[in-house]
Amino acid sequence: MNFLLDIDHCLATLRKGGLILYPTDTIWGIGCDATNAAAVATIYQLKKRAEHKAMIVLLANEQDVVKYVTPIDERIFDYLKTTKKPTTIIYEGATGLAQNLITLDGTIAIRIVQDDFCKSLITKFGKPLVSTSANLSGQASPKNFSTIDPTIIKGVDYVVEYKRVDNTSATPSSIVKWNADGFAEIIRS
């Protein structure tokens, strides 16, 4: 199956409120429409994850961040230009997303993807995607497709073909909390 056909299948699944299993710019993730609370709840159930634990949202470009975070500190984008590894930022003032994605303190974790597959999928979908590691809660994040628990594979509505045979060992993103004073607190390097 080719890249574009995979994207078409993902789009059909996401538009129906389904879950996808897909390679991100870091590790394999479980994804859904980040504005669909029912789909988000299904991910929590599949992972057996407590609903107070945050999940990451993926966007295709920095201009889209302003749709989901208010107000936005423009210095964040300068900071991101200095990072070498994919970096997820925890922003204050989340808005426009499924309520069960937004933490009790009103923050949301967002990563702007660099990967062509993810960027294309998000752009064509026109909405942000949830991305949470493709593992059951408490298990290690998968290093590649071959290490994903069969429960996860069976629990989603569509599994992307692209990169399934890539056995490169992947690592999660860095996570940084951007504080109101413009200070970047490293949560995970």
N, C-alpha and C positions, 0 to 999 in steps of 0.2 A: 504494500500500500504506500502511496506517496504522501508527502507532507501536506499538500492541499486537500486531498481526500480525507485525511485525518482531521484537518481543521473543520471541514464540512460536517463530519460526524460529531465532532465536539460541539459545534454550534447548534446542531439539531438537538443534542442532548441537553445542553445548557438552557436553551429556549423552552424546553419542557419542564425545567426545574430539576433536571437530573444531575448526577455526579459523574465526573470524569476522573480518570487516573492518567496523569500526564507528566512529561519531563519538563522541569522548569529550568531557569538559568542556574539553579543550584542542584537540588535533589528532586527525585520523583515526588509529586504531590497529589493530594486529593483536592479536586476543585469543584466549584459551583459558582453560580451567579451571586456575587457579594451583596446584592440588593434583595435577595430572596430569602426571607427568614426561615421558611419551611425547608429549603435546600440546606441552609446552614445547620439547622437542627438535625437533619439526616446525617451530616458529616459527624457531628458530635456523637450521635448514636452509633454510627459505624465504628468510630475510633474508640468508643467506650471512654470518652473524654469528658471531664467535668465542664459544664457550660460556662463556668467563670474563667476558664483558661483561654487566653486569647489565641486567635489565629491570624495569619498574615493575609493581606490583600495585595494583589498584584495589579499594577497599572502599566500602560504602554509608554507613557511619557510624562514628564514633569508638569506640563500644562494641566493635566487631569487632576493633579493633587488638589488644586484649589476647589474642585467640585465636591471633595469629600473631607476637607479639613478647613476650619475657619476659626480664627484668622490664620494665615500662613506667614511664617517667618522666611523671607526670601533667602536668608543666609544658609538655610538647609541645602539649597541647590549648589551653592558654592562649596559647602562641605562635601557633598556627594561627589563633586568633580575631583576631590583629592583622594578618594578611596580606590583601592585596587580590586578588592573583593566585592561581590554583590552585597549590598548593604540595605537592611531593612531599618526604617526609621519609625519610632513610636512617636506619633503626633498627638498633641492635645487638640480638643475641639472637633472630634469626629462628627460627621453629618452625612446624610444621604445614603447610608448603608443599612443593611439589615440590623435591627436593634440588637439582636443576639450576637453580633460581631463586635459591638462597641463595649469596651470594658466599663465597669461601674464608675470609674473616674473620668469617663468620656474620652479615653485615648483609643487610638487604632494604629496597628502596625502596617505600614505600607512599604512595598519595594517597587521601584521602577525597574522593569526587566530589560535586559540587554539581549537575551536570547531571541533569535529570529522567529522560532516557532511560537513562543509565548507572545511576543510583541504582535505578530500577525493575528493570532487567535484573539487577543484582547481588543485589538483595533477593529477587527471584523465583528466581534460581539458587541462592541460599543458600550460595554460596562466593565467594571472591575471584576476580577476573579478571586475567589478564596484560594489560598494555597496553604495547605497544612501537610506536614510530612506524611507519607504513605505508610503509616505504621499504626498499630494499636497503641493506645495510651500506655506509657511505661516501657515500651519496647524501643530499641535503638532505631534511629532514622535509617532508611534503606540507603545503601551505598550506590546501588544501581537496581535496575528492574528485577534481576534475578534474586535479589534479597528481600523482595516485598512479600509479606505474609499473604498466603492464598485467601484468607478471610477478607482482606482489603480488595483483592482483585475481583472476587466474587460479589463484593458488596457495592460496587459502583456500576453505573449504567453503560459506560463506554471506557475502554482501555485503549489508549493511543498506541499505535504500532511504532511510530517514529522513535528511534533511539532504544528500543527494547533490547537489541543485541549489543549495545554499547556497554561494556563491562568496566568502564572507567570508574574509579571510586570517587563519588561526588561528596561534597561537604555542604552543610547548611550555610546560610548567609550570616554575616555579622549583624548584630542588632544594636542599635543606638537609640537611646531616648533623648529626644530634643526637648530640653527644658525651656520654660517661658523666658528665661534670661539669656537664651541663645547658647547655652552650654550643652555640649554633646556628652552624654554619659554612656560609656561603653557597657552594654549588658552582656553581649556575647561577641568575642572577637573572631 
